Amino acid sequence: MTKQKRAVMIGLERSANSKLKITMDDLIQISDKPSKWIKDVIITFKEYDDSIFEELDFTEKDLADFGYSIIARLYAFYKQGEI
């Protein structure tokens, strides 16, 4: 049995409290439609004031943590044969 392919989606949306929210979700590829993916699991999110985006004023820790989270998810897919 072939495992479903998985991916990570990074999104940006406006939160209920008017901050910008970066989201990271797992996606699953639909086997009968290889170009179609569906959201499977919300992994994490972080909210920021607009000024952080406008000035690209993220801390190095925030950037490192977010980058690590992406690589960790992709590594998990790789180890489970879901690529």
Steps between C-alpha positions, in 0.01 A plus 500: 500500500638841399500767766340833422739781420511782752616861497520808720301811418594840640221757502431855607163618625344767717416378851188590699700758696619669174856370514668318214520127559757270336361148489665167428280209397556144379353414160415162349503439125180349363611182324255513208578871437877550539474877462243528783599526865282524811578645841551223754631645826568849631853479635568842644441871462643824629347847501684825427420871482489641147809710575711184540410399142534849356850537641596129477593536866485136607736382770767251400347256748156525335652444156713208623209338686268526202763367261575211735130414521475480121808278467383276788160442331663423165745263670210316665334454159829376356552246780143371461537461123237767432686689228 
